[in-house]
Amino acid sequence: MKSAKTTGVRTRSPTFAKRGIVASSQTTATQAGIDILKKGGSAVDAAIATNAVLSLTEPHMCGPGGDLFALIWDPSNRELTGLNASGRSASDVSYEAMVEKIGGENSTIPGRGANSVTVPGAVDGWCALHERYGRLSFEEVFTPAVELAERGVSIGLRTVQAWSAAADGVLRDPLTKASNESFKATYLPNGKAPRPGDVFSNAHLAETYRAIGSGGREAFYSQKNAEQLIACVGAAGGQLDGKDLQRVHFEWVTPLSTSYRGHDVYELPPNGQGMSVLQLLNLLEGYPIREYGQMSAEYWHAFIESKKLVFEDRARYYADPSFSAIPVEQLIAKPYAERRRQLIDASNAGTDFTHGEVAVPGSDTTYLTVADGDGMMVSLIQSIFAPFGSGLVPQDTGYALQCRGAGFSLDRTHPNCYAPGKRPFHTIIPAFVMKDGEPWMSFGVMGADMQPQGQVEVLVNMIDFSMDPQAAGDALRMRHFGGSQPNGVHLDGLGVVQFEANFPAELIKDLEHRGHKMQEIDDWIEGFVGGYQAIQYDASTGIYCGASEPRLDGCALGY
């Protein structure tokens, strides 16, 4: 599957609107959000409706079987609030039992199958968001997804390509072969993935959403759905029970922030990786990036080396704060970034970075953003982790269960080590930016460890290189793989830098001369560089400016 040759020039104009705007990776989902806004729904109502439709149109990425994180700007009290709706591991599966299940402490939890399943937190997240910020009834919010799931939607070209590749991976995986009949019945109509333009329907998902719309969290975490979920995991060799599902799976949290050239960037605290964006920005702020230029080896070398340093900290310190004391304030402090920056050689790629020494106190994803006419803005990301998650689909529910348990380490000394009832390290991170005390942008970039890299690339494009939100997303991207991982895996320290076609040949040669291993992306799925959506706000005019990822099937719409 060859990637489209992107040139880094504008693919489309940004979308401007006054009364409301939605940006997502699927046009049908974006339109559903706009319809909810026009009915008088809040930005949160529209975000939930958009997310529900995304679960139908890109089920390999998201759904009620996954987790959710959000940042919400509430103009009524001028407050930015964070929501962590991520579920936990089974409370009755000990560390020793998990190790025995997967074959020893030197193993990692597989990315598919029952041992990777953690309790879905997304539905609790939707309910919490709606209770605090919703205007329409929950039933009205889910009506677009119910109706579309029943009558079907046409599936886009890029979505079909990812869907087909993901389904093939599930079917070939020995961990799902014995339990994939429900998967095939749900996602492979007529025995195969949809083709571009095919109409796909999901009656069971419609029924699940109808139940949630009328019964709220109880309809999902208790009753028939809970029985089907527990039975599915149990039949595949896992263990979840009623008490695991019925505990509260959301938490209102205070966002973390750092300043970058006059802009205050906000991320959620761990168990997610949002802090890595703040650390990376702190490192890059010490370089004259605007003077370097967007296509300079100086900029990209500083970016890659800074990413390596930050991700070593990510691998060592990021975890569930309920189980481990995390030195958050030290890691995002400017003086710490200054010390770490001294490790970067301007001429040579580093191969053996490790995490920084700080004092520790004792003790596959979809992104969308919505803004309404009252000034409320929502940055929301929701995921089942790997494509089609664990590959397990509870009977007659229409959704796949996530595989977030694969994010745990099995190193007993690691903060992110598996434990019963614990939240694993998470990759999904919504972002928000303030400037001069006013909301400036709600945005995010999908794609596992590409998310912090992509967010920083977009911010540099806008702040250092003065691009508008759409041009900043259209611009060519790079993605570095390598180094230590939060689940205990240690990859090559030098790693590989994947880059999109049409970067200047002299830039690539210069980076190679500095020691970087460069690899041009020729398969957009294998070399995924993120799914970006954004809404910028002009406080002086009240006008929103929306942008959407040109590499996917979505759009930004406003009115």
N, C-alpha and C positions, 0 to 999 in steps of 0.2 A: 504494500500500500504506500505509494509515493506521496510525499507531502506536497501541498500546493506551494508553488514558488512565491513566497512573500518577499516583497521588496523593501518593506519598512515604510512605504509611502501610505498615505491615507486610503483606507478601503471604503469608507463611507463618512458621511458628515455626522457630527454629534447631534443628539436629539435634545431640543429645547422645549421646556414646558413650564407652566405656572401653577396649574391646579393639581397636578399629580404626575408621577412618572414611575415606570417599572423597568428594570433591566434583568433579564435572565437568559439562560442558554437555550431556551426553546421558545419559539414565537407564540405557540399556543398557550404556554404558561404565562408569558408576558401579557397577552391579551386578556387572560382570565383575571390577572391582577388589576389591570386597568378597568375591567368591568366592575370589579368589586369597589374600586375607588369611586366610580361614577354612581354607584348605588348608595354612596354615603359612608362606605367603610373607611376605617382608619388605615394608615400605612401598615400596621400590624395585621389587620384583617386581610389586606391584599397580599402581604408576604406569605401568610399561611395558605391562602388560596393558590398562589403561584407555586409554592412548594408542593402542595398536594397534586397539582397537575404535572409538575416535573416528575413526580413519582410514577406517573403513568407514561410520560413521553420519553424519559430516560431512566428506566427502572434499574439499569446496571449501576447507576450512580447514587441513588437516594431512595427514600421511602420510609414508611412508618417502622420498618425494622432496623432503623439506624439511629444516630445521635444528632444533636443540634446545638449550635452555639449562635448567639446573636448579640449585637450592640444596638441600643435603641436611644435615639436622641428625642427626648420629650420636651417640646417647646413650652408646655404649660408650666413646668418647674425648672426649665433650662438645665436639664440634667442628662448626662450620658450614663446609661445603665447597661450592665452586662448580664447575660444569662448563660449558664453552663447546664445543658440538659444532656449529660452523657451518663450512660448506665454503667453498672458494675459487674464484676465477675460473680459467678455462682457462690453463694455464701457457704455452701456445704462441700465445696471441692477444695481440699487443702493443697498447699504447695507440694507436698509429697505425692498426693494423688494425681495432681496435674503432671508432675515429672514422670510418674509411672505410666500415665496414659500416652505420653508422646515419646517415651523412649530414653529418658535420661537427662541430667542437668546440662549436658553439653549440647542439647538440642534446642530448637526454638519452637514456639507454638506455631503450628502450620497456619497458613492464611485461609484455608478452607476447611470445612467440616465442623463438627459440633464443638470441639475444644476451643475454637476461635470465637465462639459466640459469647457476647456479653449482652446484658439486658438492654433493649432499645430505650433510649431516652427521649426520642423526638416527639412522641405523642404527648408526654408530660410537658415538654417544652412548648408545644403549640397551645396546650391548655393554659399554662402559666402566662404566656404572652397574651392570649385572648382575655383571660380574666382581668389582667391589669390594664390592657390598652385597647381591647376590642370595642366596636360600636355595634356591628351587626350581630345577629345570633350566630352561634357556632354552626348551626345547620345551614344558614345562608352562605357562610364562608366556604363550606365544603361542597355546596351544590354544583359549582362549575366542574370540579373534579369528578363528582358522581355522574353527572350527565355525559361528560366526555368519555369516561371509562365505559359507560354503557353503549354509546353509539360509535365510539372509536375515533382515533385521530390519525392523520397521516404522519409518517415518520420520515425525518430528514436524512439527507445523504451522509453527513458526518456521524450522526447518531447511529445509523444502520451499520456503518463500518465498525464502530466501537462495540455495538451490541453483538454483532456477529463474532468478533474476535473474543469478546468476553464469554459468550455462551460456549464457544468451542473450548475455551480453557476450563470451564466448569465441567463439561461433558467428558473431557479427557482426564480429569483429576480423579485418582483412585479413592480419595477421601469422600467424594460425592456420588460415585457411581451407583452405590447401593440405595441411594435415597433421592434420585433426581427425577422421578416420574412427575412429581408436582412441579418441579422447575420446568421441565419440558412442556407440560400441559399449559403452564402460565405464560412462558416467554417464547416458545417456539411453535407458533400456530402452523399447522400442516407440517410439523416436523422440522422447521427451519426458521431462522431469524427473518424478520421482515426485510423486504427490499425497499429501496428509496421510493417514497410515495405510497407504500402499502398502508392500509388502514388497520390499525391495531386497537383492539378493545380488551378490557379486563373486567369482566363482570364481578369477579370475586373482590377485586380492589374497590369497585363501586360499592359493594355491600359493606366492606370494612369501613369505608369513609362515611357511608350512611349511618352506620352504628356509632362511629366516633362523633359525628355531627349531632346526633340526638342524645347520646349517652356519655360523652366526654371520656375522661381517662378510665372510668370503670368499665366502659365497653371494650377497652383494649387490654387493660392489665388484669381484668377479672373476666368472668363469664366465658362465652364460647371461644373468643379469640385467644384468651390465655390458655385454655385447655389445648387448643390446636398448636400453639407455640411450644408449650411444654412437651407435648407428645412428639412433635417434630424433632426437637433437640434430643429427647430421650431415645427415640428410634435410631438416631444417628450416633448414639454412644455418649452423649453429653448429659448434663445434669443441671436443669433449672427448675425451680418450683414456685409455688404461689407466693411465698413470702419474698422471693427475689423480685418478682414482677410488681408486687403491690407496694413496695417501699417507694418513697419519693425519689424521683430521678432528676430533679432540677434544683438549681441553686442560683439565686441572684448574687452577682459578684461585682466587685469594684474593678473597673478596667485599670490596666497599667499604662503608663505613657512615658514618652521621651520627646524632646524637642529636636527638630531637624530644620535648620535654616529658617526659623520663625514659624514653623508649623508644628503643632502638637499632635503626635501620632499615638493612637490608642489601640491596645490589643487586650485580649483576655488573659488572665493569669493561668499558669499550669493547672490542670493536666495537659493543656494544649501547648503548641509550639509558638504562640504569638509573640512571646518574649524575644524570640530569635530575630524578629523584624526590628525590634527596638535596639537590640545589641548590634545588629548589622548597620543600622543607620548611624549609631554612635561612632562606629569605626569609620564609616565613609565620610562623616562630617569633617574629619581631619584632612581630607584631600580636596584640592581645588578642581573638582570634577567638571564644573562648567568650563574652566580653562582647558582641561584635557580634551573635551569634545566627546560627543556620543560614540563616535566610531574610533576612539583612540585605544591603543593597547594599554596605556597608563590607567584609564578608567576601568577597563574590564579586568585587568590584572589585579587592581586593588579590590574590585568586587569579588572575584573568585577567591582570593586569599583571605579576605575578611569573612566570606561565607564559611571557609574551612575552619577558621578559628571559632566562630560562633557555634557551628554544628558540633564541635567537640564538647563545648559546654552543654549544648542541648542533649547530647548523648549521656552526659554524666549527671546532670542535675535535674532535668525536667521530669516530673512525676506527679502523682496524686498528692496534693498538699495535706490531705487528711492522714496520710501514712508517713510522709517524709517532710522534714523542715527544709524548705528550698530558699537559698540565699538570693531572693528576687531583687531586693534593693541594691545589693552589691553588684549583681550581674548587669543591671541596666544603668549603673552609675557611669557618668562621663569619665572620671579618673580611671576606672577599670578599663574602659575602652582605650584610653591613652596608653596604658601599660601594655595591653594586648597588641596594639598597633605596632609597637616597637619590634614585634616578632616577624613582621612582614618585610621581606626582602624585595625591593622595588624591581630587581632584575631577574629574580629566580623564583619559580614555583616551589612552594613548600611541600614536603613529602611526609613529615613526621610531627605535625602539630599534635598537641594534647590539650586537655581542658585546662582552664585557668585555676589557680589556687585561691579559693575564697574561704572565709570562715563560715562553716555551716553550723547553725545552732543545734543543740541536742534535740533529741526526741526520736477510587475512583470516585465521589464528592460532587455536590452541586452548590453553586453560590448564586445568590440573588440579592438585589437591593431595591427598596421601594421608598418613595417620599410622597407625602400627601399635601393637600392645599393648606393645611394648618401649620406646616413646617416639621411635622414628625418625619424622621428618617430611620430606616431599618437596614442594618447590615446583617445578613443571615446566611449561614452556611450549614448544610445538612448532608449527611453522607452515610453510606453503608461500608465505607473503606475501600476494599478491593472491588473490581468490577463484579457485580452481582454478589458482593459480600462473601459470606460463608458458602454460598451456593445452595443453602437450605431454604426451602419455601414451605412454610406451614400449609397444610391442606386447606384449600378453599378460602385462602386469605388474600391472594393476589400480590404479595410482597415477599422480598427476600430478607433474611436476617443478616445483620452485619457481622464482621469478623474482627472487631477491634481488639479482641484478646490476643491477636497476633502481635500487637504492639508491646506486650509485656516482655521484660527480660526474665531469665531464669537464674541470673546471678544473685545469690542470696545477699550479697553486700550492696547491691544496686538499689537506689531509691525507687526505680521503676520495676522492681522484681514482682512477679506474680504473687498475689495473696487473695484469699477469698473475700468477696465483698469490696473489691478495690477497683477504682477507675484506672484504665491503662493510659499510657502516653497517647496523645491525640495529635493528628496532623491538621485538622480543619480549623481555620482561623478567620473570623470576620475582622474587618479593620474599619477604623473611623479616624478622620483628621479634623482638627479644629484649628482655626487661625484667628488671632485677636479676639478670642472668646466667643467666636461664632462657628457654627458647623461649616466645614469647608468641603468635605467629601466622605461619602460612604462607599466602600469598595472592597473587593476581594479577588483572589486568584485561586482557582481550584488546582489540584494536582499534587497531593502528598507533599514531599519535601520541596517541590517547586513553589509551593504557596508563599513561604517567606521570601524566596528568591524573586518570584514574580512580583510580589507586592513592592519590594524595594526597587526593582527595575522600573515599575510604573511611577513610583514616587520620584525617583531621580529624573525620569523623563519629563515629569510635570514641573518639579521644583527647580532642578538644575538646568534643564534644557527647554523650559517654557512651552511645553506642549499642552494642548487641550486634552481632555480625558480620552477622546476617541483616538487621537493620534498617538497618545502614550500607550494605548493598548495595541494599536496596529504595529508599533515599532518591533523590529527584530529582537529576539530573545536568545539568551544562553541559559543553560542549566548544568550545574556541576553535580556529579555523583561521586561519592567516595567518603572515606573516613569512618569514624565510629558511629554506630547507630543506637538509638534508645532501647532496642530489644536485645542488645548485647553482641550483635554481629559487627565484626571489624572488617571493613572494606579497605582496599588499597588507599594509602594516605594521599598519594598524588591524585588519584581519581581520574575521571574523564569529564571533559567539558563538551557537552553537546551544543551545537549551534545551528540555527536555521540557515537555509540557503540564502545567498545574496549578501551575507556579510562580506565586506571588502577582503579580497584575497591577501592584501598586504597586512591587514589586521590579524588574520588567522596565522600567517607566517610569523609575525612578531610575537604572538602569544606562544606559538610552538618554540620559537627561539628562547623564550624565557623558561621553557621546560614544561609547559602545559600539554597534555595529551588531548588533542582536538578531534572531534568526530562530528561530521555533518549529519544532520537528521535527514533520513530518507524514508522514514515511516512515521507518520504523525502520531500514531498510537503508541508505538514503542518509545518515541522521542517526544512525548507530550510536554509542551511548555506552558500549559496552564489555560484555564478558562476564566477570563476576566470580565467583570461587570462593575460599573461605577455610576454614581450620581454625584455630581459636583453642585454646590449651592453658592449663589452669589448673594450675600447678605444685603448688599446695597440695592438690589433690584428685586429680590425674591424669586429670581429665575433659576430653575434647575437645568443642568446640562447632563444628559445621560450618555453612556457609552456601553458597547457590548462587544464581546470577544468575536473577532472576525474568523477565527479558526474553528468555531462551532456553529450550531444552527440557530442561535438565538438573536435577540434584538432588544433595543431599548425603545419603548413607546411612551408618549406623554400626551397630555391634553390640556 
